[in-house]
Structure formats: C-alpha cells, structure tokens
Amino acid sequence: MINLSAEDYLCKMKRLNSETSNEELLDVKKGDMVTDTFSKTGLVEGIEVIEDALYRTFVFHLVTGRTITIRK
C-alpha cells in the first residue's frame, strides 16, 4: 500500500476549468485527483467526452458522486 500525504495529492491534483487546455482534459484518467477549484474535489471514477456541432463537453464523474463538467 502506498501512503500519500496531503502535499503529494496537492502536487498531483489537476485543476479543471474552462481555461484548461483540451490536451490536459484528454490526459485525465480514472484515479486522477482533480478539482474545479471551488467545491468539487475528488478521484475520477469515470469520464465522458460528448461532441456535438458546437461544443466538446468533458464530464468527469468523481468517487464522491459529484460531477465536474467542462464545455469547450
């Protein structure tokens, strides 16, 4: 078992918002620690990428039951 401190999580946490590049959003994997920098923080449980004619929407489902949605 690997023990990580709070500092380890903060160093590896990915910040997800509308300013995050598409490449960084596509690089997020299950198990990554992410935050929307406001109220949603947790490990990624699932990822959806939905593309329509105007937008690409990234939906990150967290193990906490919360969802971070980014539309670009």
C-alpha positions as CSV (number, residue, x, y, z in Angstrom):
1,M,0.0,0.0,0.0
2,I,1.3,3.5,-0.9
3,N,0.8,6.2,1.7
4,L,0.4,9.7,0.2
5,S,0.4,12.9,2.2
6,A,-1.8,15.9,1.6
7,E,1.2,17.5,-0.1
8,D,1.5,14.6,-2.5
9,Y,-2.1,14.9,-3.5
10,L,-1.9,18.7,-4.0
11,C,1.2,18.3,-6.2
12,K,-0.6,15.7,-8.4
13,M,-4.0,17.3,-8.4
14,K,-5.3,18.5,-11.7
15,R,-7.3,21.7,-11.9
16,L,-10.2,21.5,-14.3
17,N,-11.9,24.6,-15.6
18,S,-12.8,26.4,-18.8
19,E,-9.2,27.6,-19.1
20,T,-7.8,24.0,-19.0
21,S,-6.5,23.0,-22.5
22,N,-8.2,20.2,-24.4
23,E,-4.9,18.2,-24.3
24,E,-4.9,18.4,-20.5
25,L,-8.5,17.5,-20.3
26,L,-7.9,14.5,-22.6
27,D,-5.0,13.5,-20.4
28,V,-7.1,13.0,-17.3
29,K,-7.5,9.3,-16.4
30,K,-9.5,7.2,-13.9
31,G,-8.0,7.5,-10.5
32,D,-6.5,11.0,-11.0
33,M,-7.1,13.6,-8.3
34,V,-9.0,16.6,-9.7
35,T,-10.6,19.8,-8.5
36,D,-12.8,22.5,-10.1
37,T,-11.0,25.0,-7.6
38,F,-14.3,25.8,-6.0
39,S,-16.2,23.0,-4.2
40,K,-15.7,19.8,-6.2
41,T,-12.6,17.7,-5.4
42,G,-12.0,14.0,-5.7
43,L,-10.7,11.0,-7.6
44,V,-12.0,10.5,-11.1
45,E,-14.3,7.4,-11.3
46,G,-15.4,7.9,-14.9
47,I,-15.0,10.2,-17.9
48,E,-17.4,11.1,-20.7
49,V,-16.5,13.2,-23.8
50,I,-19.5,14.4,-25.7
51,E,-19.1,16.1,-29.0
52,D,-21.8,18.0,-30.9
53,A,-21.7,20.5,-33.7
54,L,-20.7,23.4,-31.5
55,Y,-19.0,22.1,-28.3
56,R,-16.9,19.3,-26.8
57,T,-18.2,18.6,-23.3
58,F,-16.0,16.8,-20.8
59,V,-17.9,15.2,-17.9
60,F,-15.8,13.9,-15.0
61,H,-17.6,11.7,-12.5
62,L,-15.9,11.7,-9.1
63,V,-16.0,8.9,-6.5
64,T,-17.8,11.4,-4.2
65,G,-20.8,11.3,-6.5
66,R,-20.2,14.8,-7.7
67,T,-19.6,15.7,-11.4
68,I,-17.3,18.3,-13.0
69,T,-18.5,19.4,-16.4
70,I,-16.3,21.5,-18.8
71,R,-17.7,22.7,-22.1
72,K,-15.3,24.0,-24.7
